[in-house]
Amino acid sequence: MIRLDNISKRYPSGLEALKRVSLELDAGEMTFLTGPSGAGKSTLLKLLMLVERPSSGALLINGKNINRLSRSAIPGYRRQIGVVFQNHQLLSDRTVFDNVALPLLICGYSPVETGRRVRAALDSVGLLQKEKNYPLTLSGGEQQRVGIARAVVHKPKILLADEPTGNLDPQLSSEIMALFRRFQNVGVTVLIATHDIDLINQLNHRIIRLDDGRLSEGDDHAQ
């Protein structure tokens, strides 16, 4: 599903954020990406989102080298990607329903189909009853669930998360991880960048470790 073949990324400043990284993620796999600050985790996610392009190497999704996608093809590619951020990035002047609906409006879905998909996504994260609320009336955990609903409302094949539990307590963090496992169980490929070693060590999923832009020893499953 996802294959990085000798991927390097050097920014104009001279910073080499990734150095000849090679790895593969299977379809429907849930994987954690960890390492110290500055290790290259966010850069790797940005490459998968095509926010950045690699300096060298091949990045393949379902066997297709996305490095070669034209600018006009990027929106179509991103429709198979869902992204969850640490700080939610919700619009405070829009309701929960409207926040989740944004990706569908951008893609041109009809109002009827938008309503069906938004309510299904909210139901999947346990927030259907909060669709008319505004984000500031929700707890931090609920806001993160809205962010997850927005990320999956268009039924992506790949779900990326950048420190999704960074602002949550251990109980809420475990609940968010349980949501990610639910999406993995229906075939979504999930890649989560996180510093929360204690949490991911409790889960039996593959852990990829980056250090100074390189894969470190111990690309394995938590025990």
N, C-alpha and C positions, 0 to 999 in steps of 0.2 A: 504493500500500500504506500508506505513512505520510505524512500531510500536516499540517503546522503552518501555521495561517493567522493571522498577527498575534498570536502567543502572547506574553503577558507574565505574569511571576510576581513578585509582591511578597509578601514574608514579613511576619508581624506586627511584626517588629522595624523595618520600614521599608525593609529591603534589597530593591532591585529586581534580582532575579537574571537575569531575561530581559526583553528590551524589544522587543516587536513583531517577534518572530522568525517568518519565513515560509520554509518549505522543503518539498520533497517527496523521498521515497525510494521507488524502484520496488521491486516485489516481486522478491526474489532478488538485490538489490543489496548489495554490501559497501562500507560507507562509514566513514571515520574522522572523528571529532569531536575537534578540538584547540583549543588556546588556553591562555593562562596560568592559573595557579591563581585561582579566583574568577571565571572568565569565564562560568560558567553551565553547564558541561558536565554535572556531576552532577545539577543541577536538571532539565535537559532529560531525562536518563534517568529520573529519579524521576517526571516527568510521564508518560512512556510506561509506567511500571510502575504508575501510579495510586497511588503512595505520596504524591504531592502532586497538587493540582489547580491548573490555571492560574487566574490572577486575571482574565484576559480573553483573548479569541481562541478559535479552534476547533482542536481536536486530533482528527484523523480517522484511523481505521484501517479500511482497506477501505471507505471512504466513510461510515463510521458515526462520529458525534461521540461520543467516549468521555467527554467532559466530562459528558454527561447520564446516564451509567450510574448506576444506584442502587447503594447499598452492597452489597445482596444479589447484584448482578450482577458485582461486581468479581472474585470467585474464578473464575468462568467465563471472564472476559476474560483473567485472568492465566495460564490454562492454555495460551494460545497464545504466551506470552512465556517465554524462557529468559534467565537472568541469570548472568553470570560476574563475580566480584568480585576485587579485587587480592589480598586476604588469604585467599582460598579459603573461609573460614567453614565449615570442616569440623568435625565432631564427633569429638574425639580418642578418645572411648570407644566409638566405633562403627567397624566394619570399613569398608573401601572399598566393599564391596557395599552395606552398610546405608546409608552416606552417599548413595550414588547412588540408592538405592531410596526415599528420603524423599518426594520429590514424588509418587511413584506411590502410596505408602501413604496420603498425605493425600487423594489423588483416589479412593481406594477400589479400586485394581486388585487382581485376584486374585493369590495367591502365584505361580501358574504364569506369568501374564502379566508380573508384576513381574520374575521371574527371567529371562524371555526378553529383556525390554527392557533390564534392567540389564546383562546380559552383552553384548548388542549394543552398548550405549553404551560400555562399557569396551573392547570390541574396537575400536571406532571411534577411540579415543584411545590404543590400544596398551598397555592395562593389564589385559587380561583375566586374566593370570596373577597379578595382585596383588589379586584381589577379597577375599581373606581377610586381607590386611595391614591394619594400623592406620595412620592418616595420619602419625603421628610417625615411622614407619619409612621414609617416602618422602622423596625429594628435593623441593626446592621446585618444580621443573618437573613432577614427577609429581603433587604435590598440586594444582597448577593444572590438570593434565589430569583429575584426579578432579572438580574443580569444573566443568570443561567437560562432562564426561560427565553429571553431575547436572543441568546446565542443559539438556541436549538429550535426556534420557532419555524425556521425554513428547512428543518430536517437535514442538517449537514452530515456529511460522511466523516468529517474530521472535526473534533472539538479540542481547541487549544485553550489552556488556562494559565495565566501568569500570576502566581502568588494568590490564588483565589481565597485562601484562608488566612492571609497575613494579618487581617484586622479582627479576627474572630477568636473567641475562647475555644478551649479544647472540645467541648460538647458540640458547639455549632460547627466547628471544623469537621468533626466526624460525620455530622449530618450532611454537610456539603459533599464530602467524599462519597457518602452513600448514594447521593444523587448522581454523581459521575459514574459510579458503578452501574446504576440502573441504565444509563444511556449506553455504556459499554455492552451491557447484556443484550441490547437490541441491535448490536452490530456497529456502533459508532466507534471509531478509533479516537482514543483520548490521550492527549499528552499534556501533563501538568508540570509546570515549573514551580518549585517550592523550596523553601528553606526549612520546612517543618519536618525535620528528620524523625523526631519522636513519633509523629503521626504516621508517616509513610512506612516506618519500620513495623507498625502494627498490621499493615496490609500486605497481602501476598501478591504483589505486582512487581514487575520489572523496574529497576532503578538504574538510570543512566547518570553517571557523575561526570561533570565537567570541571576542569581546573586549569585556569589560565588559557582558556580557549581550546584545550585538548581533552579528549576522552581520557579519564583516569581509569586505573584498574578498579574492577568491581562493578562492571555493567552486568547486573544480575537481578535475581529476585530477592525481595526482602524475606528474611526468615522469621 
